[in-house]
Amino acid sequence: MQDDSGIAFRLLGRFEVGFGEPLKLGGPKQRGVLAMLAVDHGRLVTVDRIADGIWGGEPGAKVAGTIQVYVSNLRRILQPLRDELDHDLIVWQHTGYVLRVPSDWIDAARFDQAVQAG
């Protein structure tokens, strides 16, 4: 259930996800994958771009499989948020992943909207 702010993804300041009590998102690289998807919510983030953002120039041979495991873990962790929307939050599209959440669930998107309105 949503808290009063309606914000599930806090990108400004400490990265947190969840309504009210923050969800336990796993280790730093898994959290990094979700942060990258949240920054570009609604848009495709390719596996290559995730690999470069998380591992830099040395991602290793099995990086696509590792990213797939991280995404699988994140889907399970985000289940309470999925129940709010009744659709998958992270979806595969061609060469990468898309985070499908309403813009008003993300504090940075709300901030951008307020700046544009002002």
N, C-alpha and C positions, 0 to 999 in steps of 0.2 A: 504494500500500500504506500502511496506517495506521502511525503511529508508536506508541510505547508508551503515550502519554497518551490516544490515541483522540480527541483534540480536533482538529477541523478548523477551527472558527470561533472565533477569539479576539476577543471583544468587550471583555473587561476589560483595560484598558491599551491598547496599540497594536493597532488593528484589523488582523488577519492571517487569511488563509485558506490551508489546506493542511496536509497531514500531513508533518511534518518541515520541508522547505524551503517557505517561503511562496510562493504563486502571485503572479505579477504581474497585478494586478487592473485596471490602467488608471488613468485620471485620477481626480481627486477626486470628480466628480459620479457617475461610474460606480461607484466604490467606495462612495459614499454610498447609491446604490440598493441595492447588495448588503447594506450594513450595515443599512438599514431592513428589508429582507426577513429578515435573520438575527435581528434583535431580535424580530420577530414570526413567527419560523419556524412553519410549520404553519397559519398564519392568513392570510387574504386581506389584502393591502395594495393598496388601490386606486391607480389611476393618478393620480387627483386628490391623494391623500395623499402619494404619492411626489413629485409636482410641487411641492406645497406645502413638503415637507420639504427638497427639494433647491434649488428656485428661489425659495422664499418667495412673496411676493405678486405677483411679476412673472414667471410661467413662460414667457410667449410663446405664440404661436399653434401652433407645431409641437412642443410639449413631448411629446405622446403618441408621436409618431414618434421623437423623440430617446430617450425611455425604451425604446421597442421596440428600437432599435439597441443601447442599453446592455445590455439583457437578452440579446439575441442574442450580443453579445460575451462576456458573462458565462457564458452556456451553453457556449460554446467553451472559455473559460478553465477552467471547472470540470469539463471532461471527465474528468480523472483521478479526481475525487471521484465523478462519475457512475458510473464503472466499478466502484467499490466497492459501489454500491447497485443497479445494473442498472435504474435508472429515471431519468427527467428530474428534475433538482434544482429547477429553476424552471419552474413551470407557470402557464399563463394560466387564470383562472377568472372569467368574466363581466365584471368591471370592473377587474381587477387581477391581481396575481401572488402566488403562494404558493411559499415555499422549503420543499421537502420533504426534510428531513434528520432523522436521529435526534436527539433532545434531547441525548443524551450526546456528540454531536459539537460542542456549543456550550458554551464554558466558563461563560457566564453562567447557562445552564440547569442545569448541574451545581452551580454555586454555590447557586442557588435551591433545588434539591433537597436539598443538604446543610443549608441553613438550616432548611428545613421538617422534615427528619429530626431536627435537633438540638433 
